[in-house]
Amino acid sequence: MRVNTDFATEALLEFHYGDINISVTITDEDDILMLKQILNGRAYYRGSLHCGFIEDISITMTSGRKSIMFCPANDGCQLLRVDTSCRYIEISYEANTQLHEILGKYGMIFPCI
């Protein structure tokens, strides 16, 4: 089974960490396209990882009533938890760098990176 983000027309970002509270909807088409390319087609795998994943730091790809949430690892590694499950995806180092560049534009700066 693989991630499908083709449906997404926007991305919702949540970043509630320390004194920072960000809730923003990305509508910039280039940023959405890049997020879709980074996340789409990644194979799921199950596990019990200890990288630190919380819904307070998340990216939700959405379009109307359909959505999928990704929680990036708080330690900056290349893993993301899918929804609130024990399913994860791994992205490349380059994709992780691109992901954090996009998120940084919206104020999501990870303290461990």
DSSP file (Angstrom, degrees, kcal/mol; ACC not computed):
  #  RESIDUE AA STRUCTURE BP1 BP2  ACC     N-H-->O    O-->H-N    N-H-->O    O-->H-N    TCO  KAPPA ALPHA  PHI   PSI    X-CA   Y-CA   Z-CA
    1    1 A M              0   0    0      0, 0.0    43,-2.1     0, 0.0     2,-0.3   0.000 360.0 360.0 360.0 140.2    0.0    0.0    0.0
    2    2 A R  B     -A   43   0A   0     41,-0.2    41,-0.2    87,-0.0     2,-0.2  -0.897 360.0 -98.3-128.4 154.6    1.3    3.5   -0.9
    3    3 A V        -     0   0    0     39,-2.7    38,-2.8    -2,-0.3     2,-0.5  -0.466  32.4-161.8 -69.1 137.6    0.4    7.0    0.1
    4    4 A N        +     0   0    0     36,-0.2     3,-0.1    -2,-0.2    36,-0.1  -0.963  25.5 157.6-124.9 113.9   -1.8    8.9   -2.4
    5    5 A T    >   +     0   0    0     -2,-0.5     3,-1.4    31,-0.2    -1,-0.1   0.218  42.8 110.3-113.7  11.3   -1.9   12.7   -2.2
    6    6 A D  T 3  S+     0   0    0      1,-0.3    -1,-0.1    30,-0.1    30,-0.1   0.809  74.1  58.1 -56.7 -31.7   -3.1   13.3   -5.7
    7    7 A F  T 3  S+     0   0    0     -3,-0.1    -1,-0.3    54,-0.1    -2,-0.1   0.710  81.1 112.9 -71.7 -22.0   -6.5   14.5   -4.4
    8    8 A A    <   +     0   0    0     -3,-1.4    55,-0.2     1,-0.1     3,-0.1  -0.236  31.5 169.8 -67.3 136.4   -5.1   17.3   -2.3
    9    9 A T  S    S+     0   0    0     53,-2.5     2,-0.3     1,-0.3    54,-0.2   0.453  71.8  15.6-116.3 -11.1   -5.7   21.0   -3.1
   10   10 A E  E     -B   62   0B   0     52,-1.7    52,-2.6    22,-0.1     2,-0.4  -0.973  64.9-135.0-154.1 167.5   -4.4   22.5    0.1
   11   11 A A  E     -BC  61  26B   0     15,-1.6    15,-3.7    -2,-0.3     2,-0.5  -0.995  10.7-150.7-130.6 133.9   -2.3   21.6    3.1
   12   12 A L  E     -BC  60  25B   0     48,-2.8    48,-2.8    -2,-0.4     2,-0.4  -0.905  14.4-159.4-103.7 127.0   -3.1   22.4    6.7
   13   13 A L  E     -BC  59  24B   0     11,-3.4    11,-2.1    -2,-0.5     2,-0.4  -0.900   8.8-174.0-110.0 134.5   -0.1   22.9    9.0
   14   14 A E  E     +BC  58  23B   0     44,-2.4    44,-2.2    -2,-0.4     2,-0.3  -0.996   9.4 167.3-124.3 130.4   -0.2   22.7   12.8
   15   15 A F  E     +BC  57  22B   0      7,-2.6     7,-2.7    -2,-0.4     2,-0.6  -0.790   4.7 161.5-145.9  97.9    2.8   23.6   14.9
   16   16 A H  E     + C   0  21B   0     40,-2.1     2,-0.4    -2,-0.3     5,-0.2  -0.885  21.0 142.4-121.1  96.4    2.2   23.9   18.6
   17   17 A Y  E >   - C   0  20B   0      3,-2.0     3,-2.3    -2,-0.6     2,-0.2  -0.978  67.3 -41.8-143.0 120.8    5.6   23.6   20.3
   18   18 A G  T 3  S-     0   0    0     -2,-0.4     0, 0.0     1,-0.3     0, 0.0  -0.416 126.8 -16.7  60.3-127.0    6.7   25.6   23.3
   19   19 A D  T 3  S+     0   0    0     -2,-0.2     2,-0.5    -3,-0.1    -1,-0.3   0.414 116.6 100.0 -88.8   1.1    5.6   29.2   22.9
   20   20 A I  E <   +C   17   0B   0     -3,-2.3    -3,-2.0     2,-0.0     2,-0.4  -0.784  44.0 175.8 -95.5 126.6    4.9   28.8   19.1
   21   21 A N  E     +C   16   0B   0     -2,-0.5     2,-0.5    -5,-0.2    -5,-0.2  -0.896   9.4 168.0-131.3 102.4    1.3   28.2   18.0
   22   22 A I  E     +C   15   0B   0     -7,-2.7    -7,-2.6    -2,-0.4     2,-0.4  -0.962  12.7 167.6-120.4 129.4    0.9   28.1   14.3
   23   23 A S  E     +C   14   0B   0     -2,-0.5     2,-0.3    -9,-0.2    -9,-0.2  -0.942  22.7 157.5-133.9 113.7   -2.2   26.9   12.4
   24   24 A V  E     -C   13   0B   0    -11,-2.1   -11,-3.4    -2,-0.4     2,-0.6  -0.987  36.6-138.9-141.9 147.4   -2.0   27.8    8.7
   25   25 A T  E     -C   12   0B   0     -2,-0.3     2,-0.6   -13,-0.2   -13,-0.2  -0.934  19.9-144.8-105.5 122.1   -3.6   26.7    5.4
   26   26 A I  E     +C   11   0B   0    -15,-3.7   -15,-1.6    -2,-0.6    -2,-0.0  -0.756  30.9 160.5 -85.4 124.9   -1.1   26.5    2.5
   27   27 A T        +     0   0    0     -2,-0.6     2,-0.4   -17,-0.2    -1,-0.2   0.424  33.7 120.3-119.0  -6.1   -2.8   27.5   -0.7
   28   28 A D     >  -     0   0    0      1,-0.2     4,-2.4     2,-0.1     5,-0.2  -0.469  58.4-146.6 -62.2 118.3    0.3   28.3   -2.7
   29   29 A E  H  > S+     0   0    0     -2,-0.4     4,-2.6     1,-0.2     5,-0.2   0.843  94.1  53.2 -60.6 -37.4    0.1   25.9   -5.6
   30   30 A D  H  > S+     0   0    0      2,-0.2     4,-2.3     1,-0.2    -1,-0.2   0.913 110.6  46.7 -66.1 -42.1    3.9   25.5   -5.9
   31   31 A D  H  > S+     0   0    0      2,-0.2     4,-2.5     1,-0.2    -2,-0.2   0.908 113.5  48.7 -66.5 -41.1    4.2   24.5   -2.2
   32   32 A I  H  X S+     0   0    0     -4,-2.4     4,-2.7     2,-0.2    -2,-0.2   0.931 111.1  50.4 -63.8 -44.5    1.3   22.1   -2.4
   33   33 A L  H  X S+     0   0    0     -4,-2.6     4,-2.3     1,-0.2    -2,-0.2   0.916 111.4  48.4 -59.3 -43.7    2.8   20.5   -5.6
   34   34 A M  H  X S+     0   0    0     -4,-2.3     4,-2.4     2,-0.2    -1,-0.2   0.921 111.6  49.3 -64.1 -44.1    6.1   20.1   -3.8
   35   35 A L  H  X S+     0   0    0     -4,-2.5     4,-2.2     1,-0.2     5,-0.3   0.914 111.1  50.4 -60.4 -42.8    4.5   18.6   -0.7
   36   36 A K  H  X S+     0   0    0     -4,-2.7     4,-2.9     1,-0.2    -1,-0.2   0.911 111.1  48.5 -61.7 -42.1    2.5   16.2   -2.9
   37   37 A Q  H  < S+     0   0    0     -4,-2.3    -1,-0.2     1,-0.2    -2,-0.2   0.884 112.0  49.4 -65.7 -38.3    5.7   15.1   -4.8
   38   38 A I  H  < S+     0   0    0     -4,-2.4    -2,-0.2    -5,-0.2    -1,-0.2   0.900 124.0  28.7 -66.1 -41.1    7.6   14.6   -1.5
   39   39 A L  H >< S+     0   0    0     -4,-2.2     3,-1.3    -5,-0.2   -36,-0.2   0.767  94.6 101.7 -95.7 -28.9    4.8   12.5    0.1
   40   40 A N  T 3< S+     0   0    0     -4,-2.9   -36,-0.2    -5,-0.3     3,-0.1  -0.295  86.9  12.0 -68.1 138.5    3.1   10.7   -2.8
   41   41 A G  T 3  S+     0   0    0    -38,-2.8    -1,-0.2     1,-0.3     2,-0.2   0.419  83.4 145.0  83.2  -1.1    3.8    7.1   -3.7
   42   42 A R    <   -     0   0    0     -3,-1.3   -39,-2.7   -40,-0.1    -1,-0.3  -0.497  51.0-119.1 -72.1 136.9    5.7    6.3   -0.5
   43   43 A A  B     -A    2   0A   0    -41,-0.2    47,-0.4    -2,-0.2   -41,-0.2  -0.558  24.1-127.5 -77.2 137.6    5.2    2.8    0.8
   44   44 A Y        -     0   0    0    -43,-2.1     2,-0.3    -2,-0.3    45,-0.2  -0.520  27.0-177.4 -76.5 148.3    3.7    2.4    4.3
   45   45 A Y  E     -D   88   0B   0     43,-1.8    43,-2.7    -2,-0.2     2,-0.3  -0.987  20.2-127.2-142.7 154.1    5.4    0.3    6.8
   46   46 A R  E     +D   87   0B   0     -2,-0.3     2,-0.3    41,-0.2    41,-0.2  -0.649  43.4 126.2 -97.2 152.4    4.3   -0.6   10.3
   47   47 A G        -     0   0    0     39,-1.6     2,-0.3    -2,-0.3    -2,-0.0  -0.985  57.8-108.8-178.5-177.9    6.4   -0.2   13.4
   48   48 A S        +     0   0    0     -2,-0.3     2,-0.2     2,-0.0    38,-0.1  -0.751  47.1 179.3-133.0  83.2    6.8    1.2   16.8
   49   49 A L        -     0   0    0     -2,-0.3     3,-0.2     1,-0.1     4,-0.1  -0.482  28.0-152.9 -92.7 158.2    9.3    4.0   16.4
   50   50 A H        +     0   0    0     -2,-0.2    -1,-0.1     1,-0.1    -2,-0.0  -0.081  61.1 112.0-120.5  32.6   10.6    6.4   19.0
   51   51 A C  S    S-     0   0    0     23,-0.0    24,-0.7    25,-0.0    23,-0.2   0.691  88.1-103.6 -78.8 -18.4   11.4    9.4   16.9
   52   52 A G        -     0   0    0     -3,-0.2    22,-2.9    21,-0.1     2,-0.4   0.750  44.6-176.5  92.0  99.8    8.7   11.5   18.5
   53   53 A F        +     0   0    0     20,-0.2     2,-0.3    -4,-0.1    -1,-0.1  -0.996   6.9 168.7-128.2 126.7    5.5   12.1   16.5
   54   54 A I    >   -     0   0    0     -2,-0.4     3,-1.6    18,-0.4    27,-0.1  -0.987  41.7-128.4-138.1 150.1    2.6   14.3   17.8
   55   55 A E  T 3  S+     0   0    0     -2,-0.3     3,-0.2     1,-0.3    -1,-0.1   0.712 104.4  74.3 -67.7 -19.4   -0.5   15.7   16.1
   56   56 A D  T 3  S+     0   0    0      1,-0.2   -40,-2.1   -40,-0.1     2,-0.5   0.649 100.2  46.6 -68.6 -13.2    0.5   19.1   17.4
   57   57 A I  E <  S+B   15   0B   0     -3,-1.6    -3,-0.4   -42,-0.2     2,-0.3  -0.887  92.0 131.5-126.7  98.9    3.2   19.1   14.7
   58   58 A S  E     -B   14   0B   0    -44,-2.2   -44,-2.4    -2,-0.5     2,-0.4  -0.970  49.6-144.9-151.5 160.3    1.5   17.9   11.5
   59   59 A I  E     -BE  13  70B   0     11,-2.8    11,-3.0    -2,-0.3     2,-0.6  -0.998  19.9-165.8-125.0 121.2    0.8   18.4    7.8
   60   60 A T  E     -BE  12  69B   0    -48,-2.8   -48,-2.8    -2,-0.4     2,-0.5  -0.940   7.4-154.8-114.2 114.8   -2.7   17.5    6.6
   61   61 A M  E     +BE  11  68B   0      7,-2.6     7,-2.1    -2,-0.6     2,-0.3  -0.756  32.1 169.3 -84.6 127.5   -3.1   17.2    2.9
   62   62 A T  E     +BE  10  67B   0    -52,-2.6   -53,-2.5    -2,-0.5   -52,-1.7  -0.941  36.3 178.6-145.0 159.4   -6.8   17.8    2.1
   63   63 A S  E >  S- E   0  66B   0      3,-2.2     3,-1.8    -2,-0.3     2,-0.3  -0.713  73.8 -51.9-158.6 104.6   -9.5   18.4   -0.4
   64   64 A G  T 3  S-     0   0    0      1,-0.3    -1,-0.1    -2,-0.2   -55,-0.0  -0.476 123.5 -13.1  64.3-123.2  -13.0   18.8    0.9
   65   65 A R  T 3  S+     0   0    0     -2,-0.3     2,-0.4    -3,-0.1    -1,-0.3   0.555 118.9  88.3 -90.6  -8.2  -13.8   15.9    3.1
   66   66 A K  E <   +E   63   0B   0     -3,-1.8    -3,-2.2   -59,-0.1     2,-0.3  -0.767  54.0 150.4 -94.2 133.8  -10.9   13.7    2.1
   67   67 A S  E     -E   62   0B   0     -2,-0.4     2,-0.3    -5,-0.2    -5,-0.2  -0.992  30.8-160.0-156.2 160.7   -7.6   14.2    4.0
   68   68 A I  E     -E   61   0B   0     -7,-2.1    -7,-2.6    -2,-0.3     2,-0.4  -0.973  18.0-147.2-144.3 131.6   -4.5   12.4    5.2
   69   69 A M  E     -E   60   0B   0     -2,-0.3    14,-3.6    -9,-0.2     2,-0.4  -0.799   8.7-166.8-104.8 141.4   -2.3   13.7    8.0
   70   70 A F  E     -EF  59  82B   0    -11,-3.0   -11,-2.8    -2,-0.4    12,-0.2  -0.991   5.7-160.1-124.7 132.8    1.5   13.3    8.3
   71   71 A C  E     - F   0  81B   0     10,-2.7    10,-2.5    -2,-0.4   -13,-0.2  -0.933  17.9-142.0-112.8 107.8    3.4   14.0   11.5
   72   72 A P  E     - F   0  80B   0      0, 0.0   -18,-0.4     0, 0.0     8,-0.2  -0.341  32.3 -94.1 -65.6 149.5    7.1   14.6   10.8
   73   73 A A    >   -     0   0    0      6,-1.9     3,-1.5     4,-0.4   -20,-0.2  -0.435  27.1-139.2 -63.5 133.0    9.6   13.2   13.3
   74   74 A N  T 3  S+     0   0    0    -22,-2.9    38,-0.6     1,-0.3    -1,-0.1   0.699  99.7  62.0 -68.6 -19.0   10.4   15.7   15.9
   75   75 A D  T 3  S-     0   0    0    -24,-0.7    -1,-0.3   -23,-0.2   -23,-0.1   0.413 115.3-111.6 -89.9   3.8   14.1   14.7   15.9
   76   76 A G    <   +     0   0    0     -3,-1.5    -2,-0.1     1,-0.2    24,-0.1   0.460  68.3 142.5  86.0   0.6   14.4   15.7   12.2
   77   77 A C        -     0   0    0    -26,-0.1    -4,-0.4     1,-0.1    -1,-0.2  -0.113  66.9 -98.6 -70.2 177.6   14.9   12.2   10.8
   78   78 A Q  S    S+     0   0    0     -6,-0.1    13,-2.7    13,-0.1     2,-0.3   0.090  87.2 104.5 -89.5  22.5   13.4   11.2    7.5
   79   79 A L  E     - G   0  90B   0     11,-0.2    -6,-1.9     9,-0.0     2,-0.4  -0.792  44.6-172.0-108.1 148.5   10.3    9.5    8.9
   80   80 A L  E     -FG  72  89B   0      9,-2.3     9,-2.3    -2,-0.3     2,-0.3  -0.999  20.3-133.3-134.7 136.9    6.7   10.6    9.1
   81   81 A R  E     -FG  71  88B   0    -10,-2.5   -10,-2.7    -2,-0.4     2,-0.5  -0.710  23.0-131.4 -85.3 141.9    3.8    9.0   10.9
   82   82 A V  E > > -FG  70  87B   0      5,-2.8     3,-1.6    -2,-0.3     5,-0.5  -0.849  61.7 -44.3 -99.0 123.8    0.7    8.7    8.8
   83   83 A D  T 3 5S-     0   0    0    -14,-3.6   -12,-0.1    -2,-0.5    -2,-0.1  -0.238 105.6 -47.5  53.0-140.9   -2.5    9.8   10.6
   84   84 A T  T 3 5S+     0   0    0    -14,-0.0    -1,-0.2     2,-0.0   -14,-0.0   0.067 111.2 105.8-108.7  23.1   -2.7    8.5   14.2
   85   85 A S  T < 5S-     0   0    0     -3,-1.6    -3,-0.0     2,-0.1   -39,-0.0  -0.113  86.5-104.6 -90.2-174.1   -1.8    5.0   13.3
   86   86 A C  T   5S+     0   0    0     -5,-0.1   -39,-1.6   -38,-0.1     2,-0.4  -0.153  84.9 114.3-102.0  34.0    1.4    2.9   13.6
   87   87 A R  E   < -DG  46  82B   0     -5,-0.5    -5,-2.8   -41,-0.2     2,-0.3  -0.878  43.5-179.3-107.3 141.3    2.0    3.4    9.9
   88   88 A Y  E     -DG  45  81B   0    -43,-2.7   -43,-1.8    -2,-0.4     2,-0.3  -0.902  16.9-154.2-135.3 159.1    5.1    5.3    8.8
   89   89 A I  E     - G   0  80B   0     -9,-2.3    -9,-2.3    -2,-0.3     2,-0.4  -0.953  11.4-145.1-129.2 155.4    6.7    6.5    5.6
   90   90 A E  E     - G   0  79B   0    -47,-0.4     2,-0.3    -2,-0.3   -11,-0.2  -0.976  13.1-166.4-120.3 135.1   10.4    7.3    4.9
   91   91 A I        -     0   0    0    -13,-2.7   -13,-0.1    -2,-0.4   -52,-0.1  -0.788  29.7 -94.7-114.8 161.9   11.5   10.1    2.6
   92   92 A S     >  -     0   0    0     -2,-0.3     4,-2.5   -54,-0.1     5,-0.2  -0.189  34.8-107.8 -69.6 165.5   15.0   10.7    1.2
   93   93 A Y  H  > S+     0   0    0      2,-0.2     4,-2.2     1,-0.2     5,-0.1   0.915 122.5  49.5 -57.7 -44.4   17.5   13.1    2.8
   94   94 A E  H  > S+     0   0    0      1,-0.2     4,-2.3     2,-0.2    -1,-0.2   0.915 111.3  48.0 -63.4 -44.1   16.9   15.5   -0.1
   95   95 A A  H  > S+     0   0    0      1,-0.2     4,-2.8     2,-0.2    -1,-0.2   0.879 110.3  52.7 -64.6 -37.6   13.1   15.3    0.2
   96   96 A N  H  X S+     0   0    0     -4,-2.5     4,-2.4     2,-0.2    -1,-0.2   0.900 108.9  49.6 -64.1 -40.8   13.4   15.9    4.0
   97   97 A T  H  X S+     0   0    0     -4,-2.2     4,-1.7     2,-0.2    -2,-0.2   0.921 112.5  47.3 -62.7 -44.5   15.5   19.0    3.4
   98   98 A Q  H  X S+     0   0    0     -4,-2.3     4,-2.3     2,-0.2    -2,-0.2   0.909 110.5  53.0 -62.2 -42.8   12.8   20.2    0.9
   99   99 A L  H  X S+     0   0    0     -4,-2.8     4,-2.6     1,-0.2    -2,-0.2   0.935 110.5  46.0 -58.4 -48.5   10.0   19.4    3.3
  100  100 A H  H  X S+     0   0    0     -4,-2.4     4,-2.1     1,-0.2    -1,-0.2   0.795 109.1  55.8 -69.5 -27.7   11.7   21.4    6.1
  101  101 A E  H  X S+     0   0    0     -4,-1.7     4,-1.2     2,-0.2    -1,-0.2   0.926 110.9  44.6 -65.9 -44.8   12.4   24.4    3.7
  102  102 A I  H >X S+     0   0    0     -4,-2.3     3,-0.7     1,-0.2     4,-0.6   0.950 115.1  47.4 -63.4 -49.2    8.7   24.5    2.8
  103  103 A L  H ><>S+     0   0    0     -4,-2.6     5,-2.3     1,-0.2     3,-1.2   0.871 106.5  58.9 -61.8 -36.8    7.6   24.2    6.5
  104  104 A G  H ><5S+     0   0    0     -4,-2.1     3,-1.6     1,-0.3    -1,-0.2   0.818  94.4  64.5 -62.1 -31.8   10.1   26.9    7.5
  105  105 A K  H <<5S+     0   0    0     -4,-1.2    -1,-0.3    -3,-0.7    -2,-0.2   0.774 106.2  45.0 -61.1 -25.0    8.5   29.4    5.2
  106  106 A Y  T <<5S-     0   0    0     -3,-1.2    -1,-0.3    -4,-0.6    -2,-0.2   0.225 128.5 -95.3-105.6  11.8    5.4   29.1    7.4
  107  107 A G  T < 5S+     0   0    0     -3,-1.6     2,-1.4     1,-0.2    -3,-0.2   0.464  79.2 137.4  92.9   3.1    7.3   29.3   10.7
  108  108 A M      < +     0   0    0     -5,-2.3     2,-0.6    -6,-0.1    -1,-0.2  -0.675  24.0 167.4 -86.4  92.5    7.6   25.6   11.4
  109  109 A I        -     0   0    0     -2,-1.4    -9,-0.0    -3,-0.1     3,-0.0  -0.934  28.8-140.0-109.9 121.3   11.2   25.4   12.6
  110  110 A F    >   -     0   0    0     -2,-0.6     3,-1.4     1,-0.1    -2,-0.0  -0.679   4.0-147.0 -85.2 126.4   12.1   22.1   14.3
  111  111 A P  T 3  S+     0   0    0      0, 0.0    -1,-0.1     0, 0.0   -36,-0.1   0.732  93.8  53.7 -66.6 -22.8   14.4   22.5   17.3
  112  112 A C  T 3         0   0    0    -38,-0.6   -37,-0.1     1,-0.2    -2,-0.0   0.412 360.0 360.0 -93.8   2.9   16.3   19.3   16.8
  113  113 A I    <         0   0    0     -3,-1.4    -1,-0.2   -39,-0.1   -38,-0.1   0.436 360.0 360.0-101.1 360.0   17.4   20.0   13.2
